[in-house]
Structures are given as structure tokens and as C-alpha cells.
């Protein structure tokens, strides 16, 4: 299978790669035990409903949530 990546196409056109990706206005780094993460990767099995709702609200305010 042959994959085409946008970075390769940009490199061919001599586009500057540094700083060319979209930037989030805010970042939230969340650390949680790996064994607790669910398949969906947005929720952990022992997260409270209020925390899940708060994380969803963060995404709607242009905050990138990194898990």
C-alpha cells in the first residue's frame, strides 16, 4: 500500500514545514492510568460523568485535549 502524506507533498513544493499546522488556542494535558482508558480514548472507565462533560466542554471552546 502506498501512502501519500501532506508533509511529503509540501516538501516537494519547498513549503516551510515548521509552523504550518493548525495551533490550538489552549491545551489541556490529562494523565490517567493507561489500563483505565476505554477503546474510545476520550474517557477512562473510572472517570466521573462530570469530568467527561467538562472534557467535552473544553473541546467545544477550541481547547485541544491531549490524553
Beta strands, then each sheet from edge to edge (+ up, - down):
strand 1: 26-29
strand 2: 63-66
sheet 1: 1+ 2+
end
